[in-house]
């Protein structure tokens, strides 16, 4: 009988150590996990928290900012 590799590994080594994973401190506007030491931006108008990596997307979608290269 074949067994999924993840099941075989879990039976052999046990469940992974949950303490070793980064601590989750919340979810940003787009549903992405915020971990300790992540750079975040807070919108004072809405109270929303956004990962800095998602800031351009947030400004485009929520405030209709247009990002372009100067010519």
N, CA, C and O of each residue as an XYZ file, in Angstrom:
284
protein
N       0.845     -1.184      0.000
C       0.000      0.000      0.000
C       0.890      1.247      0.000
O       1.841      1.344      0.776
N       0.570      2.189     -0.874
C       1.315      3.438     -0.937
C       0.794      4.418      0.096
O      -0.398      4.461      0.402
N       1.717      5.200      0.622
C       1.350      6.196      1.626
C       1.945      7.532      1.207
O       3.055      7.586      0.679
N       1.221      8.584      1.439
C       1.703      9.913      1.082
C       3.003     10.186      1.843
O       3.102      9.859      3.026
N       4.014     10.788      1.173
C       5.300     11.051      1.826
C       5.192     11.893      3.099
O       5.960     11.689      4.040
N       4.252     12.832      3.136
C       4.098     13.662      4.336
C       3.630     12.826      5.524
O       4.043     13.070      6.657
N       2.779     11.852      5.269
C       2.306     10.966      6.345
C       3.447     10.085      6.828
O       3.642      9.913      8.031
N       4.196      9.531      5.890
C       5.341      8.692      6.256
C       6.332      9.477      7.107
O       6.808      8.975      8.126
N       6.648     10.714      6.695
C       7.593     11.554      7.432
C       7.061     11.874      8.829
O       7.820     11.845      9.797
N       5.771     12.178      8.945
C       5.182     12.502     10.244
C       5.203     11.292     11.169
O       5.499     11.422     12.357
N       4.893     10.125     10.632
C       4.936      8.916     11.442
C       6.360      8.612     11.913
O       6.560      8.109     13.019
N       7.338      8.917     11.070
C       8.731      8.630     11.399
C       9.325      9.673     12.351
O      10.057      9.311     13.272
N       9.024     10.958     12.145
C       9.707     12.010     12.903
C       8.790     12.794     13.843
O       9.284     13.573     14.658
N       7.491     12.613     13.753
C       6.552     13.382     14.569
C       6.183     14.685     13.880
O       6.692     15.006     12.806
N       5.298     15.421     14.513
C       4.878     16.698     13.946
C       6.004     17.721     14.070
O       6.815     17.635     14.992
N       6.065     18.690     13.151
C       7.121     19.703     13.230
C       6.994     20.521     14.513
O       5.904     20.673     15.065
N       8.116     21.038     14.970
C       8.160     21.864     16.172
C       7.513     23.209     15.853
O       8.069     24.000     15.090
N       6.355     23.470     16.425
C       5.628     24.704     16.135
C       6.332     25.930     16.732
O       6.109     27.048     16.267
N       7.168     25.739     17.740
C       7.874     26.859     18.369
C       8.895     27.458     17.415
O       9.188     28.651     17.494
N       9.439     26.650     16.517
C      10.481     27.119     15.613
C       9.946     28.035     14.507
O      10.733     28.673     13.808
N       8.634     28.109     14.338
C       8.065     28.943     13.287
C       7.974     30.392     13.754
O       7.796     30.647     14.945
N       8.095     31.353     12.819
C       7.998     32.767     13.196
C       6.629     33.065     13.814
O       5.621     32.456     13.455
N       6.621     34.015     14.750
C       5.375     34.345     15.421
C       4.490     35.213     14.538
O       4.922     36.233     14.000
N       3.276     34.793     14.408
C       2.255     35.467     13.607
C       1.606     36.526     14.497
O       1.151     36.219     15.599
N       1.562     37.779     14.018
C       0.992     38.846     14.847
C      -0.260     39.477     14.254
O      -0.821     40.403     14.841
N      -0.705     38.996     13.106
C      -1.924     39.547     12.522
C      -2.020     39.278     11.038
O      -1.219     38.546     10.457
N      -3.029     39.896     10.444
C      -3.318     39.765      9.013
C      -3.427     41.172      8.441
O      -4.022     42.052      9.063
N      -2.852     41.387      7.255
C      -2.971     42.715      6.652
C      -4.258     42.834      5.841
O      -5.051     41.894      5.784
N      -4.459     43.981      5.220
C      -5.673     44.291      4.443
C      -5.965     43.222      3.400
O      -7.129     42.929      3.125
N      -4.918     42.633      2.812
C      -5.085     41.664      1.744
C      -5.119     40.222      2.246
O      -5.141     39.287      1.446
N      -5.123     40.038      3.566
C      -5.207     38.693      4.118
C      -3.874     37.990      4.273
O      -3.838     36.790      4.547
N      -2.775     38.717      4.103
C      -1.458     38.114      4.250
C      -1.003     38.186      5.702
O      -1.260     39.168      6.399
N      -0.323     37.133      6.146
C       0.167     37.077      7.514
C       1.194     38.161      7.794
O       2.058     38.446      6.964
N       1.093     38.752      8.955
C       2.100     39.699      9.426
C       2.892     38.983     10.510
O       2.326     38.504     11.492
N       4.203     38.915     10.324
C       5.090     38.257     11.267
C       5.894     39.308     12.018
O       6.020     40.445     11.563
N       6.436     38.923     13.170
C       7.281     39.834     13.938
C       8.401     40.338     13.036
O       8.978     39.562     12.275
N       8.708     41.606     13.113
C       9.744     42.303     12.350
C       9.358     42.613     10.905
O      10.181     43.152     10.166
N       8.135     42.290     10.476
C       7.677     42.713      9.150
C       7.468     44.223      9.170
O       7.059     44.781     10.188
N       7.748     44.888      8.050
C       7.473     46.316      7.915
C       6.003     46.488      7.543
O       5.516     45.879      6.590
N       5.307     47.322      8.305
C       3.885     47.550      8.049
C       3.598     49.043      7.957
O       4.380     49.875      8.416
N       2.459     49.360      7.352
C       1.979     50.737      7.238
C       0.551     50.736      7.755
O      -0.234     49.850      7.416
N       0.208     51.726      8.577
C      -1.153     51.854      9.084
C      -1.815     53.058      8.431
O      -1.251     54.153      8.406
N      -3.009     52.848      7.908
C      -3.781     53.917      7.277
C      -4.614     54.596      8.362
O      -5.545     53.985      8.888
N      -4.302     55.846      8.707
C      -5.041     56.519      9.778
C      -6.499     56.812      9.411
O      -7.333     57.007     10.296
N      -6.808     56.842      8.117
C      -8.178     57.132      7.686
C      -9.110     55.941      7.872
O     -10.297     56.114      8.149
N      -8.573     54.734      7.720
C      -9.423     53.539      7.786
C      -9.059     52.614      8.937
O      -9.844     51.741      9.306
N      -7.863     52.801      9.510
C      -7.396     51.907     10.564
C      -6.829     50.608     10.036
O      -6.480     49.724     10.818
N      -6.729     50.476      8.724
C      -6.210     49.248      8.108
C      -4.691     49.163      8.270
O      -3.992     50.177      8.283
N      -4.206     47.942      8.390
C      -2.780     47.670      8.431
C      -2.408     46.956      7.141
O      -3.101     46.036      6.708
N      -1.304     47.389      6.530
C      -0.864     46.841      5.242
C       0.625     46.534      5.337
O       1.397     47.344      5.852
N       1.030     45.370      4.844
C       2.461     45.092      4.737
C       3.081     46.099      3.782
O       2.472     46.447      2.770
N       4.273     46.566      4.087
C       4.920     47.569      3.238
C       5.046     47.067      1.794
O       4.938     47.852      0.852
N       5.272     45.773      1.623
C       5.370     45.203      0.273
C       4.064     45.337     -0.506
O       4.075     45.282     -1.735
N       2.947     45.512      0.184
C       1.638     45.641     -0.466
C       1.152     47.085     -0.549
O       0.024     47.332     -0.973
N       1.991     48.038     -0.150
C       1.551     49.433     -0.077
C       1.122     49.987     -1.434
O       0.079     50.634     -1.532
N       1.906     49.745     -2.472
C       1.546     50.263     -3.798
C       0.202     49.689     -4.244
O      -0.641     50.411     -4.776
N       0.009     48.409     -4.030
C      -1.265     47.771     -4.396
C      -2.413     48.400     -3.607
O      -3.469     48.680     -4.174
N      -2.218     48.623     -2.314
C      -3.247     49.214     -1.461
C      -3.620     50.614     -1.949
O      -4.799     50.941     -2.088
N      -2.604     51.432     -2.205
C      -2.871     52.798     -2.674
C      -3.595     52.797     -4.016
O      -4.451     53.647     -4.264
N      -3.255     51.852     -4.873
C      -3.919     51.754     -6.180
C      -5.374     51.328     -6.034
O      -6.266     51.913     -6.647
N      -5.602     50.309     -5.221
C      -6.952     49.750     -5.116
C      -7.888     50.572     -4.233
O      -9.072     50.701     -4.544
N      -7.379     51.122     -3.150
C      -8.242     51.822     -2.203
C      -8.380     53.307     -2.544
O      -9.469     53.870     -2.433
N      -7.282     53.940     -2.957
C      -7.296     55.382     -3.189
C      -7.120     55.761     -4.654
O      -6.978     56.942     -4.968
N      -7.126     54.795     -5.546
C      -7.001     55.038     -6.988
C      -5.726     55.787     -7.373
O      -5.719     56.530     -8.355
N      -4.646     55.598     -6.609
C      -3.359     56.168     -7.005
C      -2.921     55.520     -8.304
O      -3.169     54.334     -8.526
N      -2.272     56.288     -9.162
C      -1.725     55.784    -10.426
C      -0.209     55.840    -10.349
O       0.364     56.910    -10.148
N       0.439     54.706    -10.506
C       1.902     54.640    -10.472
C       2.404     54.486    -11.900
O       1.934     53.633    -12.653
N       3.377     55.335    -12.257
C       3.944     55.277    -13.603
C       5.358     55.837    -13.585
O       5.795     56.419    -12.591
N       6.049     55.661    -14.662
C       7.399     56.166    -14.800
C       7.356     57.512    -15.527
O       6.689     57.645    -16.553
N       8.060     58.496    -15.001
C       8.094     59.828    -15.626
C       8.768     59.739    -16.994
O       9.744     59.011    -17.179
N       8.230     60.490    -17.935
C       8.777     60.495    -19.304
C       9.165     61.887    -19.699
O       9.645     62.101    -20.812
